[in-house]
Amino acid sequence: MEKTLHIGSIQEYTKQFIDVLLNYSPKLISAFIILFVGLYAIRFINRMVKKIMVKREFDPTLSKFLADILIWILRVLLFVTFISKLGIETSSFVAILGAAGLAVGLSLQGSLSNFAGGMLIILFKPFRVGDTIEAQGVVGTVAEIQIFVTKLTSANNQIIYIPNGILSNGIITNFSVEGMRRVDLVFSLSYDTNIKDAKEIVMNVMQNHSKVLEHPAPTVSVKALTDNAIHLAIRPWSKNEDFSEVSSEILENCKTAFDSKGIIIQPFVRENAK
């Protein structure tokens, strides 16, 4: 009799489970249909928004930032719709989500600071994607401005991520805004050097270099007279993309020209500490 009762209980539970499954399956199926269609729709909307921004010539930095924010908003709305379709009470869920969000927000104050920093960068535009900047002790080309961090590519092709919070609050040097840069070089020459001759040699080197700009004109002047050497300040101008090439070639060409004229470059001498 106990065996018959046990089998009867199993059959009853099985019947109840099937009834619940049959009653709940329309909600479950429709919820997952909404989820998959919603994910596809979000990707489609994201692509369309990006195309519209490109067509209307929006700033690339602003376009990427707005697209990232839009996609996360749509994902949150889709998730709320999904759980609502499953029959979960959204009002209590939203309250729980809000409380959890407050707790997470308090524990992630740095991330919120980075988000605010990203908004400040987008609004005030101290730099754009493609600009070469120096910030937080590193130099690189801005590859991407994300919600929380800015991605730089260094000259040796390393990827550098700087949090937007400290980036927006720190000193930023933008080398790309003006389109050209001044190369600042210094040669230390022996006191036996004729300064006038040395300056003429340097000017000829700069004027004969194809990538040194005529305007602003390159300059050479005496920077300092130390106990050991004459310091010549050499300042040619170049386009941003030619800066490294001009810097290295002017150094090399000046050294070659000094050697041919018998001008001695004074080695660096460290003075003894008193």
Buried (B, 14 or more C-beta within 10 A) or exposed (E): EEEEEEEEEEEEEEEEEEEEEEEEEEEEEEBEEBBEEBEEEBEEBBEEBBEEBEEEEBBBBBBBBBBBBBBEEBEEEBBBBBBBBBEEEEEEBEEEBEEEEEEEEEEEEEBBBBBBBBBBBBEEBBBBBEBBBBBBEEBBBBBBBBBBBBBBBEEEEEEBEBBBBBBBEEEBEBBBEEEBBBBEBEBBBBEEBEBEEBBBBBBEBBEEBEBBBEEEEBBBEEBEEEEBBBBBBBBBBBBBEBBEEBBEBBBEBBBEBBEEEEBBBBEEEEEEEE
